[in-house]
Amino acid sequence: MATTNSVHSWLYHGHVTHTRHVPFRHSFRYSLFLVFLDLDELDSIFSGHWFWSTRRPNIAWFRRGDHFGDPGEPLDQCVRDLVHSRIGHRPTGPIRLLTHLRQFGYVINPISLFFCYDNDDDRLEAVVAQVTNTPWGERHCYVIDASTADDETLVAEQPKQLHVSPFMTMDFDYHWQITPPSRTLSVHIENWRTGHRAFEATLSLQRRPITSRNLAAALVRHPLMTARVFLAIYWQAVRLWWRGATFQPHPKHTDAASPGNSEQATPERVGDIGKTDTSIS
């Protein structure tokens, strides 16, 4: 069984909070857990834990095909290639992934984060934020250069590139604030337009070791974690619609791109996001 003395993979428990500021205030907060996986430890991290796996279907399992890139290629290689293509520097150190696992064959990951470290495992070189929308089944990766960040917080601004909420247009900038993973982990994202903040989301997490007891507790406390994420997304959409939020169609269904959307990237199509699947890829 893998021990916490030698691994860099963890569980993170905490809360996610969303707050919309326009056209009215709307806020919610949910508890959750995510896994933090060192991609070099995938073959061993769940060894000896009956209900968890990284190579075969299980109650909770990591599936390579749930993340970007060619499923036939190692995920860490795809991450390194992407970072190099975006910022001109190829990470050489460990890559660690914060994400939801499949549970009972089902997964939905609104955001997964790849933390790319230097060769000495001392500093972050980049963070890749893999964002997936539902029900459209599209994915886009934002790459954040961390090479010049301080040790406390990574701050970045990027234009929005993926239609996520049917109640928010594309002409926004994302403002990121990310603390490097340690005993705690915080990810804060704000949507800004013309000098005004319209929306913010925060992940506030605390680290726990991967032990049999902690893994069992995670499944008992959150037995249908990814299904809860799915239901929460649609429940909050119903609440916004009921309160009168304006529906914004997907840009691909409009005749022309909205202002500020001329540089929008083409999202990757994800065929089975949000669907039950027990295949290996």
KOLKOLDO-493960 format. One record per residue (C-alpha): residue in one letter; residue number from 1; x, y, z. Coordinates in steps of 0.1 Angstrom, whole numbers. Layout:
# KOLKOLDO-493960
<r aa="A" i="NUM" u="X" v="Y" w="Z"/>
...
# end
This chain:
# KOLKOLDO-493960
<r aa="M" i="1" u="0" v="0" w="0"/>
<r aa="A" i="2" u="13" v="35" w="-9"/>
<r aa="T" i="3" u="23" v="55" w="22"/>
<r aa="T" i="4" u="20" v="92" w="27"/>
<r aa="N" i="5" u="57" v="94" w="36"/>
<r aa="S" i="6" u="69" v="89" w="1"/>
<r aa="V" i="7" u="41" v="102" w="-21"/>
<r aa="H" i="8" u="30" v="136" w="-33"/>
<r aa="S" i="9" u="-6" v="127" w="-40"/>
<r aa="W" i="10" u="-33" v="138" w="-16"/>
<r aa="L" i="11" u="-70" v="143" w="-9"/>
<r aa="Y" i="12" u="-83" v="179" w="-7"/>
<r aa="H" i="13" u="-116" v="186" w="12"/>
<r aa="G" i="14" u="-133" v="219" w="14"/>
<r aa="H" i="15" u="-159" v="242" w="-2"/>
<r aa="V" i="16" u="-166" v="258" w="-35"/>
<r aa="T" i="17" u="-184" v="292" w="-35"/>
<r aa="H" i="18" u="-200" v="310" w="-64"/>
<r aa="T" i="19" u="-212" v="346" w="-63"/>
<r aa="R" i="20" u="-228" v="365" w="-91"/>
<r aa="H" i="21" u="-230" v="403" w="-88"/>
<r aa="V" i="22" u="-250" v="412" w="-119"/>
<r aa="P" i="23" u="-278" v="417" w="-128"/>
<r aa="F" i="24" u="-286" v="407" w="-92"/>
<r aa="R" i="25" u="-266" v="390" w="-64"/>
<r aa="H" i="26" u="-268" v="352" w="-64"/>
<r aa="S" i="27" u="-246" v="330" w="-43"/>
<r aa="F" i="28" u="-242" v="294" w="-32"/>
<r aa="R" i="29" u="-217" v="272" w="-14"/>
<r aa="Y" i="30" u="-212" v="235" w="-15"/>
<r aa="S" i="31" u="-188" v="211" w="2"/>
<r aa="L" i="32" u="-167" v="187" w="-19"/>
<r aa="F" i="33" u="-135" v="167" w="-21"/>
<r aa="L" i="34" u="-110" v="164" w="-49"/>
<r aa="V" i="35" u="-80" v="143" w="-55"/>
<r aa="F" i="36" u="-45" v="157" w="-60"/>
<r aa="L" i="37" u="-25" v="132" w="-81"/>
<r aa="D" i="38" u="11" v="132" w="-90"/>
<r aa="L" i="39" u="11" v="118" w="-125"/>
<r aa="D" i="40" u="42" v="99" w="-118"/>
<r aa="E" i="41" u="24" v="80" w="-90"/>
<r aa="L" i="42" u="-6" v="69" w="-109"/>
<r aa="D" i="43" u="4" v="32" w="-110"/>
<r aa="S" i="44" u="8" v="30" w="-72"/>
<r aa="I" i="45" u="-12" v="57" w="-54"/>
<r aa="F" i="46" u="-43" v="36" w="-49"/>
<r aa="S" i="47" u="-26" v="2" w="-46"/>
<r aa="G" i="48" u="-42" v="-18" w="-18"/>
<r aa="H" i="49" u="-73" v="4" w="-17"/>
<r aa="W" i="50" u="-102" v="-18" w="-30"/>
<r aa="F" i="51" u="-126" v="8" w="-43"/>
<r aa="W" i="52" u="-101" v="32" w="-59"/>
<r aa="S" i="53" u="-80" v="27" w="-91"/>
<r aa="T" i="54" u="-62" v="44" w="-119"/>
<r aa="R" i="55" u="-61" v="16" w="-145"/>
<r aa="R" i="56" u="-95" v="-1" w="-144"/>
<r aa="P" i="57" u="-131" v="7" w="-137"/>
<r aa="N" i="58" u="-139" v="10" w="-100"/>
<r aa="I" i="59" u="-162" v="29" w="-76"/>
<r aa="A" i="60" u="-138" v="58" w="-78"/>
<r aa="W" i="61" u="-112" v="58" w="-106"/>
<r aa="F" i="62" u="-89" v="79" w="-127"/>
<r aa="R" i="63" u="-95" v="75" w="-164"/>
<r aa="R" i="64" u="-70" v="89" w="-188"/>
<r aa="G" i="65" u="-96" v="97" w="-215"/>
<r aa="D" i="66" u="-114" v="121" w="-191"/>
<r aa="H" i="67" u="-86" v="147" w="-197"/>
<r aa="F" i="68" u="-73" v="166" w="-227"/>
<r aa="G" i="69" u="-49" v="153" w="-253"/>
<r aa="D" i="70" u="-47" v="120" w="-272"/>
<r aa="P" i="71" u="-58" v="92" w="-247"/>
<r aa="G" i="72" u="-31" v="70" w="-262"/>
<r aa="E" i="73" u="-3" v="94" w="-250"/>
<r aa="P" i="74" u="8" v="99" w="-214"/>
<r aa="L" i="75" u="-11" v="127" w="-198"/>
<r aa="D" i="76" u="21" v="144" w="-184"/>
<r aa="Q" i="77" u="35" v="145" w="-220"/>
<r aa="C" i="78" u="4" v="162" w="-233"/>
<r aa="V" i="79" u="6" v="188" w="-204"/>
<r aa="R" i="80" u="42" v="195" w="-211"/>
<r aa="D" i="81" u="36" v="199" w="-249"/>
<r aa="L" i="82" u="7" v="222" w="-243"/>
<r aa="V" i="83" u="26" v="245" w="-219"/>
<r aa="H" i="84" u="55" v="247" w="-243"/>
<r aa="S" i="85" u="33" v="256" w="-272"/>
<r aa="R" i="86" u="16" v="284" w="-252"/>
<r aa="I" i="87" u="44" v="300" w="-232"/>
<r aa="G" i="88" u="75" v="287" w="-249"/>
<r aa="H" i="89" u="89" v="268" w="-219"/>
<r aa="R" i="90" u="86" v="231" w="-214"/>
<r aa="P" i="91" u="82" v="220" w="-177"/>
<r aa="T" i="92" u="106" v="193" w="-167"/>
<r aa="G" i="93" u="96" v="185" w="-131"/>
<r aa="P" i="94" u="66" v="168" w="-115"/>
<r aa="I" i="95" u="30" v="174" w="-128"/>
<r aa="R" i="96" u="2" v="171" w="-103"/>
<r aa="L" i="97" u="-35" v="172" w="-111"/>
<r aa="L" i="98" u="-64" v="185" w="-89"/>
<r aa="T" i="99" u="-96" v="169" w="-102"/>
<r aa="H" i="100" u="-127" v="148" w="-96"/>
<r aa="L" i="101" u="-124" v="111" w="-102"/>
<r aa="R" i="102" u="-151" v="90" w="-119"/>
<r aa="Q" i="103" u="-176" v="76" w="-94"/>
<r aa="F" i="104" u="-197" v="47" w="-104"/>
<r aa="G" i="105" u="-186" v="53" w="-140"/>
<r aa="Y" i="106" u="-198" v="90" w="-140"/>
<r aa="V" i="107" u="-177" v="121" w="-141"/>
<r aa="I" i="108" u="-181" v="158" w="-146"/>
<r aa="N" i="109" u="-152" v="182" w="-141"/>
<r aa="P" i="110" u="-161" v="219" w="-145"/>
<r aa="I" i="111" u="-124" v="227" w="-138"/>
<r aa="S" i="112" u="-93" v="205" w="-133"/>
<r aa="L" i="113" u="-59" v="221" w="-125"/>
<r aa="F" i="114" u="-25" v="208" w="-136"/>
<r aa="F" i="115" u="3" v="221" w="-114"/>
<r aa="C" i="116" u="37" v="220" w="-133"/>
<r aa="Y" i="117" u="68" v="222" w="-111"/>
<r aa="D" i="118" u="105" v="228" w="-119"/>
<r aa="N" i="119" u="130" v="200" w="-121"/>
<r aa="D" i="120" u="139" v="204" w="-84"/>
<r aa="D" i="121" u="102" v="203" w="-73"/>
<r aa="D" i="122" u="107" v="237" w="-56"/>
<r aa="R" i="123" u="86" v="261" w="-76"/>
<r aa="L" i="124" u="56" v="262" w="-99"/>
<r aa="E" i="125" u="65" v="268" w="-136"/>
<r aa="A" i="126" u="29" v="268" w="-149"/>
<r aa="V" i="127" u="-7" v="260" w="-141"/>
<r aa="V" i="128" u="-30" v="245" w="-167"/>
<r aa="A" i="129" u="-67" v="251" w="-160"/>
<r aa="Q" i="130" u="-88" v="226" w="-179"/>
<r aa="V" i="131" u="-123" v="239" w="-181"/>
<r aa="T" i="132" u="-152" v="218" w="-194"/>
<r aa="N" i="133" u="-188" v="230" w="-201"/>
<r aa="T" i="134" u="-220" v="212" w="-198"/>
<r aa="P" i="135" u="-243" v="203" w="-216"/>
<r aa="W" i="136" u="-222" v="212" w="-247"/>
<r aa="G" i="137" u="-194" v="188" w="-239"/>
<r aa="E" i="138" u="-165" v="212" w="-248"/>
<r aa="R" i="139" u="-132" v="217" w="-232"/>
<r aa="H" i="140" u="-106" v="245" w="-232"/>
<r aa="C" i="141" u="-72" v="247" w="-214"/>
<r aa="Y" i="142" u="-60" v="280" w="-200"/>
<r aa="V" i="143" u="-22" v="280" w="-194"/>
<r aa="I" i="144" u="-9" v="304" w="-167"/>
<r aa="D" i="145" u="28" v="312" w="-166"/>
<r aa="A" i="146" u="40" v="309" w="-130"/>
<r aa="S" i="147" u="77" v="314" w="-136"/>
<r aa="T" i="148" u="77" v="350" w="-123"/>
<r aa="A" i="149" u="51" v="345" w="-95"/>
<r aa="D" i="150" u="60" v="349" w="-58"/>
<r aa="D" i="151" u="58" v="320" w="-34"/>
<r aa="E" i="152" u="24" v="330" w="-20"/>
<r aa="T" i="153" u="-1" v="336" w="-48"/>
<r aa="L" i="154" u="-1" v="332" w="-86"/>
<r aa="V" i="155" u="-20" v="361" w="-103"/>
<r aa="A" i="156" u="-30" v="362" w="-139"/>
<r aa="E" i="157" u="-55" v="377" w="-163"/>
<r aa="Q" i="158" u="-68" v="361" w="-195"/>
<r aa="P" i="159" u="-97" v="366" w="-219"/>
<r aa="K" i="160" u="-126" v="341" w="-215"/>
<r aa="Q" i="161" u="-124" v="315" w="-243"/>
<r aa="L" i="162" u="-151" v="290" w="-235"/>
<r aa="H" i="163" u="-189" v="294" w="-232"/>
<r aa="V" i="164" u="-196" v="281" w="-197"/>
<r aa="S" i="165" u="-227" v="296" w="-182"/>
<r aa="P" i="166" u="-259" v="301" w="-204"/>
<r aa="F" i="167" u="-264" v="333" w="-184"/>
<r aa="M" i="168" u="-231" v="350" w="-191"/>
<r aa="T" i="169" u="-217" v="363" w="-224"/>
<r aa="M" i="170" u="-182" v="357" w="-237"/>
<r aa="D" i="171" u="-169" v="393" w="-235"/>
<r aa="F" i="172" u="-152" v="389" w="-201"/>
<r aa="D" i="173" u="-117" v="386" w="-188"/>
<r aa="Y" i="174" u="-108" v="360" w="-162"/>
<r aa="H" i="175" u="-87" v="372" w="-132"/>
<r aa="W" i="176" u="-70" v="342" w="-115"/>
<r aa="Q" i="177" u="-55" v="340" w="-80"/>
<r aa="I" i="178" u="-40" v="306" w="-71"/>
<r aa="T" i="179" u="-21" v="296" w="-41"/>
<r aa="P" i="180" u="5" v="268" w="-46"/>
<r aa="P" i="181" u="-7" v="235" w="-31"/>
<r aa="S" i="182" u="4" v="229" w="4"/>
<r aa="R" i="183" u="-16" v="222" w="36"/>
<r aa="T" i="184" u="-42" v="245" w="21"/>
<r aa="L" i="185" u="-51" v="253" w="-15"/>
<r aa="S" i="186" u="-71" v="282" w="-28"/>
<r aa="V" i="187" u="-83" v="290" w="-63"/>
<r aa="H" i="188" u="-101" v="322" w="-69"/>
<r aa="I" i="189" u="-115" v="333" w="-103"/>
<r aa="E" i="190" u="-133" v="365" w="-112"/>
<r aa="N" i="191" u="-151" v="376" w="-144"/>
<r aa="W" i="192" u="-144" v="412" w="-152"/>
<r aa="R" i="193" u="-158" v="435" w="-180"/>
<r aa="T" i="194" u="-152" v="472" w="-185"/>
<r aa="G" i="195" u="-138" v="476" w="-150"/>
<r aa="H" i="196" u="-166" v="458" w="-132"/>
<r aa="R" i="197" u="-166" v="424" w="-115"/>
<r aa="A" i="198" u="-196" v="404" w="-125"/>
<r aa="F" i="199" u="-189" v="370" w="-110"/>
<r aa="E" i="200" u="-164" v="352" w="-87"/>
<r aa="A" i="201" u="-158" v="316" w="-77"/>
<r aa="T" i="202" u="-135" v="302" w="-50"/>
<r aa="L" i="203" u="-122" v="268" w="-41"/>
<r aa="S" i="204" u="-110" v="267" w="-5"/>
<r aa="L" i="205" u="-94" v="233" w="3"/>
<r aa="Q" i="206" u="-75" v="216" w="31"/>
<r aa="R" i="207" u="-51" v="187" w="25"/>
<r aa="R" i="208" u="-55" v="152" w="39"/>
<r aa="P" i="209" u="-33" v="121" w="33"/>
<r aa="I" i="210" u="-44" v="93" w="11"/>
<r aa="T" i="211" u="-51" v="66" w="37"/>
<r aa="S" i="212" u="-77" v="38" w="37"/>
<r aa="R" i="213" u="-96" v="57" w="64"/>
<r aa="N" i="214" u="-96" v="90" w="46"/>
<r aa="L" i="215" u="-106" v="74" w="13"/>
<r aa="A" i="216" u="-135" v="55" w="29"/>
<r aa="A" i="217" u="-146" v="87" w="47"/>
<r aa="A" i="218" u="-146" v="106" w="14"/>
<r aa="L" i="219" u="-169" v="80" w="-3"/>
<r aa="V" i="220" u="-192" v="79" w="28"/>
<r aa="R" i="221" u="-195" v="117" w="30"/>
<r aa="H" i="222" u="-197" v="122" w="-8"/>
<r aa="P" i="223" u="-209" v="89" w="-23"/>
<r aa="L" i="224" u="-221" v="106" w="-55"/>
<r aa="M" i="225" u="-197" v="135" w="-57"/>
<r aa="T" i="226" u="-197" v="140" w="-95"/>
<r aa="A" i="227" u="-235" v="134" w="-98"/>
<r aa="R" i="228" u="-239" v="161" w="-71"/>
<r aa="V" i="229" u="-218" v="185" w="-92"/>
<r aa="F" i="230" u="-240" v="178" w="-122"/>
<r aa="L" i="231" u="-272" v="183" w="-103"/>
<r aa="A" i="232" u="-259" v="215" w="-86"/>
<r aa="I" i="233" u="-251" v="230" w="-120"/>
<r aa="Y" i="234" u="-286" v="225" w="-133"/>
<r aa="W" i="235" u="-303" v="235" w="-100"/>
<r aa="Q" i="236" u="-285" v="268" w="-99"/>
<r aa="A" i="237" u="-293" v="274" w="-136"/>
<r aa="V" i="238" u="-330" v="269" w="-128"/>
<r aa="R" i="239" u="-327" v="293" w="-99"/>
<r aa="L" i="240" u="-311" v="320" w="-121"/>
<r aa="W" i="241" u="-337" v="315" w="-148"/>
<r aa="W" i="242" u="-365" v="317" w="-123"/>
<r aa="R" i="243" u="-351" v="350" w="-110"/>
<r aa="G" i="244" u="-350" v="365" w="-145"/>
<r aa="A" i="245" u="-314" v="361" w="-156"/>
<r aa="T" i="246" u="-311" v="366" w="-194"/>
<r aa="F" i="247" u="-304" v="335" w="-214"/>
<r aa="Q" i="248" u="-272" v="337" w="-235"/>
<r aa="P" i="249" u="-271" v="313" w="-264"/>
<r aa="H" i="250" u="-239" v="294" w="-272"/>
<r aa="P" i="251" u="-218" v="315" w="-296"/>
<r aa="K" i="252" u="-218" v="288" w="-323"/>
<r aa="H" i="253" u="-256" v="293" w="-325"/>
<r aa="T" i="254" u="-253" v="331" w="-331"/>
<r aa="D" i="255" u="-248" v="348" w="-365"/>
<r aa="A" i="256" u="-217" v="367" w="-353"/>
<r aa="A" i="257" u="-193" v="366" w="-325"/>
<r aa="S" i="258" u="-200" v="390" w="-296"/>
<r aa="P" i="259" u="-177" v="419" w="-290"/>
<r aa="G" i="260" u="-144" v="409" w="-275"/>
<r aa="N" i="261" u="-148" v="374" w="-289"/>
<r aa="S" i="262" u="-128" v="377" w="-321"/>
<r aa="E" i="263" u="-99" v="359" w="-305"/>
<r aa="Q" i="264" u="-120" v="331" w="-291"/>
<r aa="A" i="265" u="-103" v="297" w="-294"/>
<r aa="T" i="266" u="-120" v="267" w="-309"/>
<r aa="P" i="267" u="-128" v="244" w="-279"/>
<r aa="E" i="268" u="-120" v="207" w="-279"/>
<r aa="R" i="269" u="-150" v="185" w="-282"/>
<r aa="V" i="270" u="-154" v="160" w="-254"/>
<r aa="G" i="271" u="-177" v="132" w="-264"/>
<r aa="D" i="272" u="-186" v="116" w="-231"/>
<r aa="I" i="273" u="-183" v="143" w="-204"/>
<r aa="G" i="274" u="-211" v="139" w="-180"/>
<r aa="K" i="275" u="-219" v="104" w="-192"/>
<r aa="T" i="276" u="-215" v="71" w="-175"/>
<r aa="D" i="277" u="-187" v="51" w="-190"/>
<r aa="T" i="278" u="-167" v="21" w="-179"/>
<r aa="S" i="279" u="-143" v="18" w="-208"/>
<r aa="I" i="280" u="-105" v="19" w="-202"/>
<r aa="S" i="281" u="-93" v="47" w="-224"/>
# end
